Amino acid sequence: MASHQNLNFQGQIPGEFLIARIMQIHASISKLESLRPSKQVNILFSHLVKLCILPSSIDIKALPQEVQQMRQSLIILCARAESLLELEFATYLSKISLPLNDLNRFPYYENYVKLAKLEYGALIENTGVAQLKKVAFVGSGPMPLTSIILASQHMKSTHFDNIDIDETANNLARRIVSSDDEIEKRMKFLTSDIMEVKEKLGEYDCIILAALVGNEEEKAKILGHIRKYMKEGGVLLVRSAKGARAFLYPVVEEHELFDFKVLSIFHPTNDVINSVVLLRKSLIYT
């Protein structure tokens, strides 16, 4: 497969070309016996990510049915591969003495650093509160990078509850943060389906919803559930995707947000993949 780096388009990449290349990679990924980290898996997903962050005018809603189906399949494959990558790296970290010192060896660590900085900036700009008292991160997984980065670099007095449906993931995450007494005392890990967490959601000043919690159909139900139980005036930060980045992650549509006050929506144009959607629960919808 030729590397996208040989492309010399000026400005935006033609949508038809980009989709054709993405479909080729999807076909290659679909043939893999395993999505566990390996040279072949890493090369394919690295090419895919680099393609999807190229500037283009792709409108996901306008894609033909065949491409829509491929996109849904690709999101599932990406989620599985990301989960296996995190699991392998978290297992490695859990066995060394100072795992937090080796976080930057994770392949997408810098992306998380940039995204956390964006999200923290959006929170300050729209709430005026630099240090929230209590934050929930939904879908934290075995490598709770966002929570760790926010807790260590931005929110140095905030308490974090990491909520994940997988107890194995939570056990690994607990081991990783246990090496740092200061971080550990501000971080809890709760094993639960977010749809079964109710009154507890009212404890948080901010709830962050990871991009891969629920597919696009489930996301609207999850948003409605969180809004029902979160505190009045509380903030919900949702990760979404736009354009070709939506071949990697589900999109949160604006019509799904009608019950919230939309504080800001930011679509990155650099190597950060996720869009940042900041919402507030309010009786007054605007």
C-alpha positions in Angstrom: 0.0 0.0 0.0 1.4 3.4 -1.0 1.8 5.8 1.8 -0.4 8.9 1.9 2.7 10.9 2.5 3.4 10.8 -1.3 0.2 12.8 -1.9 0.8 16.4 -3.1 -2.7 17.8 -3.1 -2.9 21.6 -2.5 -5.6 22.5 0.0 -8.4 20.0 0.5 -8.2 16.3 -0.5 -10.8 15.3 -3.0 -13.5 13.4 -1.1 -13.8 10.6 -3.7 -10.0 9.9 -3.4 -10.0 9.9 0.3 -13.0 7.6 0.6 -11.5 5.2 -1.9 -8.2 5.0 0.2 -10.2 4.6 3.4 -12.2 1.7 1.8 -9.0 0.0 0.8 -7.6 0.2 4.3 -11.0 -1.1 5.7 -10.7 -4.1 3.4 -7.2 -4.8 4.6 -8.1 -4.4 8.3 -11.2 -6.7 7.8 -8.9 -9.5 6.6 -6.6 -9.4 9.6 -6.8 -12.5 11.8 -6.3 -10.4 15.0 -6.5 -6.7 15.8 -4.0 -7.0 18.7 -1.0 -4.7 18.3 1.4 -5.9 15.7 3.5 -4.3 13.0 0.8 -4.8 10.4 -2.0 -3.6 12.6 0.0 -0.6 13.7 0.8 0.4 10.1 -2.7 0.1 8.8 -4.3 2.1 11.6 -1.5 4.7 11.5 -2.2 5.2 7.8 -6.0 5.3 8.5 -5.6 8.0 11.1 -3.3 10.1 9.0 -5.7 9.9 6.1 -8.7 10.9 8.2 -7.1 14.1 9.6 -6.2 15.4 6.1 -8.2 18.5 5.2 -11.3 17.5 3.2 -14.9 18.6 2.7 -16.5 15.1 3.3 -20.1 15.3 4.5 -20.8 12.1 6.4 -24.6 12.5 6.0 -24.3 12.7 2.2 -22.3 9.4 1.8 -24.0 6.6 -0.2 -25.3 3.6 1.8 -22.4 1.4 0.9 -19.9 3.9 2.3 -22.1 4.4 5.4 -22.1 0.7 6.1 -18.3 0.5 5.6 -18.0 3.5 8.0 -20.0 1.8 10.7 -17.9 -1.4 10.3 -14.7 0.7 10.5 -15.7 2.4 13.7 -16.3 -1.0 15.3 -12.9 -2.2 14.1 -11.2 0.9 15.4 -12.9 0.6 18.8 -11.7 -3.0 19.1 -8.2 -2.2 18.0 -8.0 0.8 20.4 -9.3 -1.4 23.2 -6.7 -4.1 22.6 -3.9 -1.5 22.3 -4.9 0.1 25.6 -5.2 -3.3 27.3 -1.8 -4.4 26.2 -0.1 -1.2 27.2 -2.0 -1.0 30.5 -0.9 -4.6 31.3 2.7 -3.6 30.7 2.4 -0.5 32.8 0.7 -2.3 35.7 3.9 -4.5 36.1 6.5 -1.7 36.4 7.3 0.3 39.4 6.5 3.8 38.2 4.0 3.4 35.4 3.0 7.1 35.3 6.6 7.9 34.2 6.1 5.8 31.1 2.8 7.0 29.8 4.4 9.0 27.0 5.5 5.7 25.4 1.8 5.1 24.6 1.5 5.7 20.8 -1.2 8.3 21.0 -0.2 9.9 24.3 0.6 13.4 22.7 -2.9 13.4 21.1 -4.4 12.9 24.6 -2.3 15.7 26.0 -3.5 18.1 23.3 -7.1 17.0 23.6 -7.1 17.4 27.4 -5.6 20.9 27.0 -8.4 21.8 24.5 -11.1 20.4 26.8 -9.7 22.1 29.9 -9.5 25.4 28.0 -13.1 25.0 26.8 -14.2 24.3 30.4 -12.5 27.4 31.8 -13.7 29.7 29.0 -17.3 28.6 29.3 -17.6 28.1 33.1 -15.1 30.5 34.5 -14.1 27.8 37.0 -10.5 26.6 36.9 -10.7 23.9 39.5 -13.9 21.8 39.5 -14.6 19.9 42.7 -15.7 16.6 41.2 -15.6 15.2 37.6 -16.8 11.9 36.2 -15.2 10.3 33.2 -17.4 7.8 31.5 -15.7 5.1 29.5 -12.2 5.5 31.1 -10.9 2.0 30.1 -7.7 0.4 31.3 -5.6 3.5 30.4 -7.5 6.5 31.9 -5.1 9.0 30.2 -7.5 11.9 30.1 -8.2 11.7 33.8 -4.6 11.4 34.6 -3.5 14.3 32.4 -6.3 16.5 33.7 -5.6 15.6 37.3 -1.8 16.0 37.0 -1.5 19.0 34.7 -4.7 21.0 34.9 -7.1 20.2 37.7 -4.7 19.6 40.6 -7.3 19.6 43.3 -10.3 17.9 41.4 -11.6 14.5 42.4 -12.2 12.1 39.4 -14.6 9.2 39.3 -13.8 6.9 36.3 -16.8 4.9 35.2 -16.3 1.9 33.0 -18.4 -1.2 32.3 -15.3 -3.5 32.4 -13.9 -4.6 35.8 -10.7 -5.9 34.3 -10.1 -2.4 32.8 -10.7 -0.7 36.1 -8.4 -3.1 38.0 -5.5 -2.3 35.6 -6.3 1.4 35.8 -6.2 1.3 39.6 -2.8 -0.4 39.5 -1.4 2.3 37.2 -2.5 5.2 39.4 -1.6 3.4 42.7 2.0 4.3 42.1 1.3 8.0 42.8 -0.2 8.7 46.2 -1.4 12.2 45.3 -3.2 11.1 42.1 -4.6 7.9 43.7 -6.3 9.8 46.5 -8.2 11.9 44.0 -9.2 9.1 41.7 -11.8 6.3 42.0 -12.8 3.6 39.5 -16.4 2.5 39.4 -17.5 -0.6 37.4 -21.0 0.0 35.9 -23.0 0.5 32.8 -23.6 4.3 32.6 -27.3 3.6 31.9 -27.5 2.0 35.4 -25.8 5.0 37.1 -28.6 7.3 38.3 -28.6 9.6 41.4 -24.8 9.4 41.6 -24.6 11.5 38.4 -26.0 14.4 40.4 -22.7 14.6 42.4 -20.6 15.9 39.5 -19.8 19.4 38.4 -18.7 18.0 35.0 -19.2 14.7 33.2 -17.0 13.7 30.3 -18.3 11.2 27.9 -15.6 9.2 26.0 -16.1 9.0 22.2 -16.6 5.2 22.1 -19.3 5.0 24.8 -22.2 3.8 22.8 -22.6 3.8 19.0 -24.5 6.6 17.2 -27.9 5.1 17.9 -27.2 4.5 21.6 -25.5 7.8 22.1 -28.8 9.8 22.1 -30.2 7.5 24.8 -27.1 7.9 26.9 -27.2 11.7 26.5 -30.8 11.7 27.6 -30.1 9.5 30.6 -27.2 11.6 31.8 -29.2 14.8 31.4 -32.0 13.3 33.5 -29.8 12.6 36.5 -27.0 15.2 36.3 -27.1 18.2 38.5 -28.9 21.4 37.4 -26.2 23.7 35.9 -23.8 20.8 35.6 -21.6 20.6 32.5 -21.4 17.6 30.1 -18.4 17.4 27.8 -19.0 15.0 24.8 -16.5 13.9 22.3 -17.6 13.7 18.7 -16.1 13.8 15.2 -16.5 15.7 12.0 -15.7 15.1 8.3 -13.3 12.3 7.6 -12.6 11.9 11.3 -16.0 10.4 11.6 -14.7 7.2 9.9 -12.8 6.7 13.2 -15.4 7.8 15.9 -19.2 8.2 16.2 -20.7 11.6 15.5 -23.0 13.3 18.0 -25.6 15.1 16.0 -26.7 18.6 17.1 -30.4 17.5 17.0 -29.5 15.1 19.9 -28.5 18.1 22.0 -31.8 20.0 22.1 -32.3 19.3 25.8 -29.0 21.0 26.7 -27.7 24.5 26.4 -24.8 24.3 23.9 -21.9 26.2 25.4 -19.4 25.5 22.6 -18.5 23.1 19.8 -14.9 22.9 18.6 -13.7 20.9 15.6 -9.9 20.5 15.4 -8.0 20.9 12.2 -4.7 19.6 13.5 -3.8 16.0 14.5 -6.3 16.0 17.3 -9.1 13.7 16.1 -12.1 14.3 18.4 -14.4 17.3 18.3 -15.2 18.8 21.7 -18.9 19.5 22.5 -19.6 21.3 25.8 -23.1 21.3 27.1 -24.9 22.6 30.2 -28.0 21.2 31.9 -30.3 24.1 32.2 -34.0 24.7 32.5 -33.7 27.5 29.9 -32.9 26.0 26.6 -31.2 28.3 24.1 
